[in-house]
């Protein structure tokens, strides 16, 4: 990077920018937040009071045109995320964009190609891979798979029954007005998807794409989709990774608590992950181990501390300085999209 510090621009000043991005880049001595693009007057006023009016830009095009900005963090409405990311990459900026990166393989492929064409870092905001408990669970899973102490892996399950945060977000300013400057948008579904499934597909990519991303974090090699069904706000899919069946369950339910996790069932034991609400700043994923050979039943595994959003911001700066690669780069996000479309092709074929 040019100079002593990485120069960051933030596109969008809404809740996620305020609580999950800005605070951490402002605190990181390796970077400087140069400018923020936001057109809603109430947010412009609040952000100017906190950060100084000199950092606020009305038009996102002005942000992308700034030569004194190295990287852009994008938190925008889902239909606009893809085209804004493409604009930023074509402007020669490294990018961290909120999930989902796009809504079809074709859209995602355009973004990956644009990043590759200019050798740019492109990260997708699946912050749950940065959760210390998720990382602990992955290391434990890989260790057990390698040494075979629990026998064969028989079954894996990923579930998400959460349609509300079930925890208050950190303090932030809500907009009092609509966005006067509109963003470019892309369709929220692939062209081949029957119209009756398009709203459900768009909801799934918003709510369930984290779970697809986590499933692929544990099973990064080729996954076969055996069947998938959508009914009554519920997606249920059966996949196969090697000899192991894997289920994915995503349900539009607001139970008052956050219900998300994964479990891995072996011949002689089990690993479970209980994932907290994204807004639970003081909690990490709980990892437990059942090991029949050692007489362990639900033994908690040390998982460390750190809010996943904060660790994701640190990880992006690590990538920009060459210290590490993003845990979900554009190519990983494209692989997620390929799996997602495969699932929904099975859904469309089931009726």
Secondary structure as the mmCIF struct_conf table of DSSP 4:
data_model
#
loop_
_struct_conf.conf_type_id
_struct_conf.id
_struct_conf.beg_label_comp_id
_struct_conf.beg_label_asym_id
_struct_conf.beg_label_seq_id
_struct_conf.end_label_comp_id
_struct_conf.end_label_asym_id
_struct_conf.end_label_seq_id
BEND BEND1 UNK A 3 UNK A 5
STRN STRN1 UNK A 6 UNK A 11
BEND BEND2 UNK A 14 UNK A 14
HELX_RH_AL_P HELX_RH_AL_P1 UNK A 15 UNK A 16
HELX_RH_PI_P HELX_RH_PI_P1 UNK A 17 UNK A 21
HELX_RH_AL_P HELX_RH_AL_P2 UNK A 22 UNK A 27
TURN_TY1_P TURN_TY1_P1 UNK A 29 UNK A 30
STRN STRN2 UNK A 31 UNK A 37
HELX_RH_AL_P HELX_RH_AL_P3 UNK A 41 UNK A 51
HELX_RH_3T_P HELX_RH_3T_P1 UNK A 53 UNK A 55
STRN STRN3 UNK A 56 UNK A 57
BEND BEND3 UNK A 58 UNK A 58
HELX_RH_AL_P HELX_RH_AL_P4 UNK A 60 UNK A 65
TURN_TY1_P TURN_TY1_P2 UNK A 67 UNK A 68
STRN STRN4 UNK A 71 UNK A 74
HELX_RH_AL_P HELX_RH_AL_P5 UNK A 78 UNK A 90
TURN_TY1_P TURN_TY1_P3 UNK A 91 UNK A 92
STRN STRN5 UNK A 94 UNK A 98
BEND BEND4 UNK A 99 UNK A 99
HELX_LH_PP_P HELX_LH_PP_P1 UNK A 100 UNK A 100
BEND BEND5 UNK A 101 UNK A 101
BEND BEND6 UNK A 103 UNK A 104
HELX_RH_AL_P HELX_RH_AL_P6 UNK A 105 UNK A 117
TURN_TY1_P TURN_TY1_P4 UNK A 118 UNK A 119
STRN STRN6 UNK A 122 UNK A 125
HELX_RH_3T_P HELX_RH_3T_P2 UNK A 127 UNK A 130
HELX_RH_AL_P HELX_RH_AL_P7 UNK A 132 UNK A 147
TURN_TY1_P TURN_TY1_P5 UNK A 149 UNK A 150
STRN STRN7 UNK A 153 UNK A 160
BEND BEND7 UNK A 163 UNK A 164
BEND BEND8 UNK A 166 UNK A 167
HELX_LH_PP_P HELX_LH_PP_P2 UNK A 168 UNK A 170
BEND BEND9 UNK A 171 UNK A 171
HELX_LH_PP_P HELX_LH_PP_P3 UNK A 173 UNK A 175
BEND BEND10 UNK A 176 UNK A 177
BEND BEND11 UNK A 180 UNK A 181
HELX_LH_PP_P HELX_LH_PP_P4 UNK A 182 UNK A 184
BEND BEND12 UNK A 188 UNK A 189
TURN_TY1_P TURN_TY1_P6 UNK A 191 UNK A 192
BEND BEND13 UNK A 193 UNK A 193
HELX_RH_3T_P HELX_RH_3T_P3 UNK A 195 UNK A 197
HELX_RH_AL_P HELX_RH_AL_P8 UNK A 198 UNK A 207
TURN_TY1_P TURN_TY1_P7 UNK A 208 UNK A 208
HELX_RH_AL_P HELX_RH_AL_P9 UNK A 209 UNK A 218
BEND BEND14 UNK A 221 UNK A 221
STRN STRN8 UNK A 224 UNK A 230
BEND BEND15 UNK A 232 UNK A 233
STRN STRN9 UNK A 234 UNK A 241
TURN_TY1_P TURN_TY1_P8 UNK A 242 UNK A 243
STRN STRN10 UNK A 244 UNK A 251
BEND BEND16 UNK A 256 UNK A 257
STRN STRN11 UNK A 260 UNK A 266
TURN_TY1_P TURN_TY1_P9 UNK A 267 UNK A 268
STRN STRN12 UNK A 269 UNK A 275
HELX_LH_PP_P HELX_LH_PP_P5 UNK A 276 UNK A 277
TURN_TY1_P TURN_TY1_P10 UNK A 278 UNK A 279
TURN_TY1_P TURN_TY1_P11 UNK A 281 UNK A 282
STRN STRN13 UNK A 286 UNK A 291
HELX_RH_3T_P HELX_RH_3T_P4 UNK A 292 UNK A 294
TURN_TY1_P TURN_TY1_P12 UNK A 295 UNK A 295
STRN STRN14 UNK A 296 UNK A 300
HELX_RH_AL_P HELX_RH_AL_P10 UNK A 308 UNK A 320
TURN_TY1_P TURN_TY1_P13 UNK A 321 UNK A 322
BEND BEND17 UNK A 323 UNK A 323
BEND BEND18 UNK A 327 UNK A 328
STRN STRN15 UNK A 329 UNK A 329
HELX_RH_AL_P HELX_RH_AL_P11 UNK A 330 UNK A 350
#
